[in-house]
Amino acid sequence: MLNKYFSKCVENIYYLNANDKTCNIFLENEIFDGEKYTIDEFYEKNKIYYNRPGEFYKEPAPATLHLDPGFHFNATDKHHTEKYQYLPFVFDSPVKTKWEETNLVPFRWFSNKEKRSRVLLLFSTGWARPNLNIEKAFCAHLQKNGIDAGLMSVPYHQERAPQGSYSGEYFISGNIFWTVANFKHYVAEIRLLIQYMRNHYDYIGIIGMSCGGFSAGLAVNVEEVDFYFPFITGAKLGSIIWESKITSFVKKDLIKKGIDQTNANKVLEIADQLFLANNTRANHIKQYISLYDEVVHIGVAFFMRKVADDIIGYVKNKINRASVIQLSQQRN
């Protein structure tokens, strides 16, 4: 009961701050991939991809990561780099926007080049996170325990937030077609990283936390991975927007546009695991759900170490079992 009470108190404080936010871009006439759609037109055109999502979330062009210690990471990163010893990489996004900040993708690689792990877990973070301090500590704990980690950055977040916007402001908003385009944008970046890292590791996995789980799930629908950990994430995305405290301003903007919950769900189905999850290409999946959070997912910050330890144990167990089976097959 104490955990429940404390989680709700934290979330209510967070809600008071989040409720003052809005998106300063309000698109009256949205377009998607250069075309204008009604909700029904968009739904009818894209529902054919529910069983072939690779045709919607198309494969990105190859890219190269380059070590760039001079890149302008968050102000706290100098301290955290020294504490956690991650490698600060940057690459060009395969999706271009009019904002230079968003077109460069910072990537924090928690790895020791001299003693690299056999397995890498990519971490896809939640929406509108003001910083990545909790996520960096999580990744550092994985690396300390023999599992390399890659902390991804989401379009329009942290260093990638366009000047004058707050972290995540443009990623999810009442501009619902733009929101779908942003999921598609981020999936392209995740796919690029998965493909690049296959050349460096025997095993690749991804952890998708909260909103980051939406895009991580979409990525593993089109890219094969060894491990997938959906972490306090969900499905039926339009309903999440309608029921969550943190997205109350998004709901208000949708209502201003004449979009109700049913139509919000129709647009977002192409990004919804409720409809696409049967395509998953993950070999091992373990999901972590939240008992007390009311579709806000703030209280989970107090349980990150426990989740990290469970993931470490799960991954090592699966790899050890695979090694035993492989050895047995070789002997036979």
C-alpha positions in Angstrom: 0.0 0.0 0.0 2.9 2.4 0.7 4.3 1.9 -2.8 0.8 2.5 -4.3 0.3 5.7 -2.2 3.8 7.1 -3.0 3.5 6.3 -6.7 0.2 8.1 -6.9 1.5 11.2 -5.1 4.5 11.5 -7.5 2.2 11.1 -10.5 -0.3 13.7 -9.2 2.6 16.2 -8.8 3.8 15.4 -12.3 0.3 15.8 -13.7 0.1 19.3 -12.3 3.2 20.3 -14.2 2.3 18.3 -17.3 -1.2 19.8 -17.5 0.3 23.3 -18.1 2.0 22.1 -21.3 0.8 22.3 -24.8 2.2 22.0 -28.3 3.0 25.5 -29.8 2.4 24.1 -33.3 -1.3 23.5 -34.1 -1.7 22.2 -37.6 -5.2 22.9 -39.0 -4.6 21.1 -42.2 -2.2 18.2 -41.7 -0.5 16.2 -44.4 1.2 12.8 -44.3 4.0 11.9 -46.7 3.0 14.9 -48.8 -0.7 14.1 -49.0 -3.8 15.3 -47.2 -6.1 12.6 -45.8 -9.4 12.4 -43.9 -9.2 10.0 -41.0 -11.2 7.4 -42.9 -9.0 7.8 -46.0 -5.8 7.3 -43.9 -7.3 4.3 -42.1 -8.4 2.6 -45.4 -5.1 3.2 -47.1 -2.9 1.9 -44.3 -4.9 -1.0 -42.8 -3.4 -3.2 -45.5 0.0 -2.9 -43.8 -1.1 -4.5 -40.5 0.2 -7.9 -41.7 3.1 -6.5 -43.7 4.4 -3.5 -41.7 7.7 -3.5 -43.5 6.0 -1.8 -46.4 5.0 1.1 -44.1 8.1 1.2 -41.8 10.5 1.0 -44.7 14.1 0.0 -44.3 16.4 3.0 -43.9 19.5 3.6 -45.9 22.8 2.5 -44.3 24.6 4.9 -42.0 27.8 5.2 -40.1 28.1 6.1 -36.4 31.1 8.3 -35.6 32.6 9.0 -32.2 32.1 12.6 -31.4 33.0 13.7 -27.9 32.5 17.3 -29.0 28.8 16.9 -29.7 26.6 19.1 -27.4 25.1 16.5 -25.1 23.1 17.6 -22.1 25.0 19.6 -19.5 25.0 16.7 -17.0 26.6 14.4 -19.5 30.2 15.5 -18.8 29.7 14.2 -15.2 27.9 11.1 -16.3 30.4 10.2 -19.0 33.1 10.2 -16.4 30.9 8.3 -13.9 29.5 5.7 -16.4 32.1 5.7 -19.1 29.8 5.5 -22.1 31.0 6.3 -25.7 29.3 9.4 -27.2 28.4 8.5 -30.8 26.5 10.6 -33.3 24.9 9.7 -36.6 22.7 11.3 -39.2 19.1 10.5 -39.0 17.7 8.7 -42.1 14.7 11.0 -41.9 15.3 14.7 -42.5 13.3 17.5 -40.8 13.6 21.3 -41.1 15.3 21.3 -37.6 19.0 20.7 -37.5 18.9 19.6 -33.9 16.6 16.7 -34.8 18.6 15.6 -37.8 21.6 14.6 -35.7 21.1 11.5 -33.5 23.2 11.2 -30.4 23.8 7.7 -29.2 25.3 6.7 -25.9 27.1 3.4 -26.2 27.8 1.8 -22.8 30.6 -0.6 -23.8 34.3 -1.2 -23.2 36.0 -1.5 -26.5 38.7 -3.7 -25.1 36.2 -6.1 -23.5 33.0 -5.9 -25.4 30.1 -8.1 -24.3 28.5 -10.7 -26.6 25.1 -9.0 -26.2 23.8 -5.5 -26.6 20.5 -4.2 -25.4 19.2 -1.0 -26.9 17.1 1.2 -24.7 14.2 3.1 -26.2 13.1 5.8 -23.7 9.8 7.3 -22.8 8.0 10.4 -24.1 8.8 14.0 -23.0 11.6 12.9 -20.6 13.4 16.2 -19.6 16.7 14.3 -19.2 18.1 10.7 -19.4 19.7 10.4 -15.9 17.6 7.4 -14.8 18.1 5.7 -18.2 21.9 6.3 -18.1 22.1 4.7 -14.6 20.0 1.8 -15.9 22.3 1.2 -18.9 25.4 1.6 -16.8 24.1 -1.1 -14.5 23.6 -3.5 -17.4 27.2 -2.8 -18.7 28.6 -3.3 -15.2 27.0 -6.7 -15.1 28.4 -7.9 -18.5 25.7 -6.7 -20.9 26.5 -3.8 -23.2 23.8 -1.2 -23.6 22.9 1.5 -26.1 20.9 4.4 -25.0 19.0 5.8 -27.9 17.6 9.3 -28.3 14.1 10.0 -29.6 13.3 12.6 -32.3 12.5 16.0 -30.8 13.8 15.1 -27.3 16.6 16.4 -25.1 19.4 17.6 -27.4 17.2 17.0 -30.4 14.4 19.3 -29.2 14.2 22.3 -31.7 15.1 25.6 -30.1 12.2 27.0 -28.2 10.5 23.7 -27.7 10.5 21.4 -24.6 11.7 17.8 -24.8 9.1 15.8 -26.7 6.8 18.7 -27.6 6.7 17.8 -31.3 6.8 14.1 -31.0 3.3 13.4 -29.7 0.7 16.1 -30.0 -2.8 16.9 -31.3 -1.2 16.9 -34.7 -2.1 13.2 -35.0 -0.8 12.5 -38.5 2.5 14.2 -37.6 2.6 11.9 -34.5 2.3 8.8 -36.7 5.0 10.2 -39.0 7.2 10.7 -35.9 6.8 7.0 -34.9 7.8 6.1 -38.4 10.8 8.4 -38.1 12.0 6.9 -34.9 11.4 3.3 -36.1 13.8 4.1 -39.0 16.5 5.1 -36.6 16.0 2.0 -34.4 16.2 -0.2 -37.5 19.4 1.5 -38.5 21.0 0.8 -35.1 19.9 -2.8 -35.0 21.4 -3.4 -38.4 24.6 -1.6 -37.6 25.1 -3.4 -34.2 24.6 -6.9 -35.7 28.2 -6.5 -37.0 29.4 -6.1 -33.4 27.4 -8.5 -31.3 26.3 -12.1 -31.2 23.0 -11.1 -29.6 20.9 -8.0 -30.0 17.9 -6.9 -27.9 15.8 -3.9 -27.2 14.1 -2.5 -24.1 11.1 -0.2 -24.8 10.0 1.9 -21.9 6.5 3.5 -21.9 6.1 5.4 -25.2 9.5 4.1 -26.2 7.9 0.7 -26.2 5.5 1.7 -29.0 8.3 2.3 -31.4 10.5 -0.5 -30.1 7.6 -2.9 -30.7 7.2 -1.6 -34.2 10.9 -2.0 -34.9 10.9 -5.7 -33.8 7.9 -6.3 -36.1 10.3 -5.6 -39.0 13.7 -6.5 -37.6 14.8 -9.8 -36.0 16.2 -9.4 -32.5 17.1 -12.0 -29.8 15.4 -10.2 -26.9 12.5 -7.8 -26.6 11.5 -6.3 -23.2 8.3 -4.2 -23.4 8.5 -2.1 -20.2 5.4 -0.4 -18.8 4.1 0.2 -22.3 0.7 -0.6 -23.9 -1.6 -0.7 -26.9 -4.8 1.0 -28.2 -2.9 4.2 -28.4 -5.8 6.6 -29.0 -7.4 5.3 -25.7 -4.1 5.8 -23.9 -4.1 9.4 -25.0 -7.7 9.8 -23.8 -7.2 8.2 -20.4 -3.7 9.2 -19.4 -3.1 12.2 -17.2 0.1 13.1 -18.9 -1.6 13.5 -22.3 -4.6 15.5 -21.2 -3.5 18.5 -23.3 -3.1 16.3 -26.4 -6.7 15.1 -25.9 -7.9 18.7 -25.7 -6.2 19.6 -28.9 -7.6 16.6 -30.7 -11.1 17.6 -29.5 -10.5 21.1 -30.9 -9.9 19.4 -34.2 -13.1 17.4 -34.0 -11.3 14.1 -33.4 -12.8 11.8 -30.8 -11.3 8.8 -29.1 -12.6 6.4 -31.8 -11.0 8.3 -34.6 -7.8 8.8 -32.7 -7.6 5.0 -32.4 -8.3 4.6 -36.1 -5.4 6.9 -37.1 -3.0 5.4 -34.6 -3.8 1.7 -35.5 -0.8 1.6 -37.9 1.4 2.3 -34.9 -0.4 0.0 -32.5 0.8 -3.4 -31.3 -2.8 -4.4 -30.8 -3.0 -4.8 -34.5 0.7 -5.4 -35.5 2.1 -7.5 -32.7 1.5 -10.8 -34.6 4.4 -9.7 -36.9 7.0 -9.7 -34.1 10.4 -11.1 -35.0 11.8 -11.3 -31.4 13.0 -14.7 -30.3 12.5 -14.0 -26.6 10.0 -11.6 -25.1 9.5 -10.7 -21.4 7.0 -7.9 -20.5 7.1 -5.7 -17.5 3.8 -4.1 -16.5 3.0 -1.5 -13.9 0.6 -2.2 -11.0 -0.1 1.3 -9.7 0.8 3.8 -12.4 -2.3 5.4 -14.1 -0.9 5.3 -17.6 1.7 7.8 -16.5 4.6 5.5 -15.6 6.5 7.8 -13.2 6.5 5.7 -10.1 8.5 3.0 -11.9 11.6 5.1 -11.4 11.8 3.6 -8.0 12.0 0.0 -9.4 14.5 0.5 -12.3 17.3 -1.4 -10.6 15.0 -4.4 -9.9 13.9 -4.5 -13.5 17.5 -4.2 -14.7 18.6 -7.1 -12.5 15.8 -9.3 -13.8 16.7 -8.5 -17.4 20.3 -9.3 -16.7 19.4 -12.7 -15.2 16.9 -13.5 -18.0 19.4 -12.7 -20.8 22.3 -14.6 -19.2 20.1 -17.6 -18.6 18.9 -17.7 -22.2 22.4 -17.3 -23.6 23.8 -20.0 -21.3 21.1 -22.4 -22.2 21.7 -21.7 -25.9 25.4 -22.4 -25.5 24.7 -25.7 -23.7 22.4 -26.8 -26.5 24.9 -25.8 -29.2 27.7 -27.6 -27.4 25.5 -30.7 -27.1 24.7 -30.6 -30.8 28.3 -30.3 -31.7 29.2 -33.4 -29.6 26.5 -35.4 -31.3 
